[in-house]
Amino acid sequence: MEMIHVRKPTYYFWKSPGASQEQFQRQYDRLKRCGFRIAIYTDGPEQKDIRQALKTLIQNHWEDS
């Protein structure tokens, strides 16, 4: 018998400061029911450059690997 290991797909969910907790929870629950593993990122101050944030995220991932 051959076993196949299937991982849950990961959905990267960005939570912006303007979103209400109710909207966030509704979307989170919907994605969870669909079988996604969810990684939540919270946006920081609006003045920050998103490109710099993504570069830092990738750099931290490489350092941890």
Order of alpha helices (4+ residues) and beta strands (2+ residues): beta-alpha-beta-alpha
